[in-house]
Amino acid sequence: MKFFDLNDLTKFDPGKMHRDLLYDSPNLRVLSFNFEPGQELPVHSHDADSEVTLMILEGEGEFTGAHPMPARAGQLQIMPVSEPHGLRAKNPAAPAGVHHDHFITLLAFFGFPVFGYLLSF
């Protein structure tokens, strides 16, 4: 049995999205992604016969790739991992020096094991 308190895993990096591999097995992979405003998970796909589930826990942005649409807390997108998919956190226009709290926290569930290319994100 594995247990995670996602409140303890919310880490942000102003230079790039933050990613944590929470769980990995031959049947399931769970990753947590945290994005500052404007950061993104580049559109990509995987050569595998499985699905990916992208669940927005907090914030707002846009699902990108084969099925672009707005993304906000409480939404879930499920598709074959072979279809292009990605995510971009909302980047609101603001006067210089004004801080915005727009960010996004995403959980991703896959049905195949980790491959080395994930380390390049």
NUFI-467192 format. One record per residue (C-alpha): z, y, x; residue in one letter. Coordinates in steps of 0.2 Angstrom, whole numbers, padded with zeros to 4 digits, always signed. Each point is the difference from the previous one (the first is absolute). Layout:
! NUFI-467192
ZYXA ...
//
This chain:
! NUFI-467192
+0000+0000+0000M -0004+0017+0006K +0007+0017-0007F -0005+0017+0004F +0007+0017-0005D -0015+0011-0001L +0010+0015+0001N +0005-0004+0018D -0018-0002+0005L -0007+0017-0005T -0006+0007+0017K -0013+0013+0003F -0009+0005+0015D -0009+0017+0000P -0013-0006+0012G -0006-0015-0010K +0005-0011-0015M +0015-0012+0003H -0002-0018-0003R +0012-0014+0000D -0004-0019-0002L +0014-0006-0011L -0004-0018-0003Y -0014-0011+0007D -0004-0019-0004S -0015-0010-0003P +0000+0004-0019N +0007+0018-0001L +0000+0016+0011R +0010+0015-0006V -0002+0017+0009L +0008+0017-0003S -0011+0016+0003F +0007+0018+0000N -0011+0015+0001F +0003+0018+0003E -0012+0012-0009P -0018-0002+0004G +0003-0017+0010Q -0010-0015-0005E -0003-0018+0001L -0018-0001+0005P -0012-0009-0011V -0002-0018+0006H -0003-0017-0006S +0005-0018+0006H -0011-0015+0002D +0012-0011-0010A +0001-0009-0017D +0015+0009-0007S +0006+0015-0010E +0009+0015+0005V +0013+0010-0011T +0003+0018+0004L +0016+0006-0009M +0004+0019+0000I +0019+0002+0001L +0002+0018+0002E -0012+0015+0002G -0018+0003-0004E -0017-0001+0008G -0016-0009-0003E -0006-0018+0001F -0016+0000+0011T -0013-0013+0003G -0010-0010-0013A +0011+0007-0015H +0005+0018+0004P +0013+0007-0012M +0016+0010-0001P +0015-0009+0007A +0018+0004-0006R +0017-0008-0001A +0000-0015-0011G -0018-0004+0002Q -0007-0017+0006L -0017-0004+0006Q -0005-0018+0003I -0017-0006+0007M -0008-0013+0012P +0004+0005+0018V -0018-0001+0004S -0003+0016-0011E +0002+0016+0010P +0017+0008-0003H +0011+0014+0007G +0011+0014-0005L +0002+0018+0003R +0016+0010-0003A -0002+0016-0010K -0002+0016+0011N +0004+0015-0011P -0007+0017+0006A +0014+0011+0005A +0003+0016+0009P +0004-0002+0019A +0018-0004+0003G +0003-0007-0018V +0007-0018+0000H -0005-0012-0013H +0008-0016-0005D -0016-0009-0004H +0000-0017+0008F -0003-0018-0006I +0009-0017+0003T -0011-0015-0003L +0004-0019+0000L -0015-0011+0003A +0001-0019-0004F -0013-0012+0008F -0003-0019-0002G -0005-0003+0018F +0009+0001+0017P +0000+0015+0012V -0015+0002+0012F +0000+0011+0015G -0012+0013-0007Y +0015+0007-0011L +0008+0006+0016L -0014+0013+0002S +0004+0010-0016F 
//
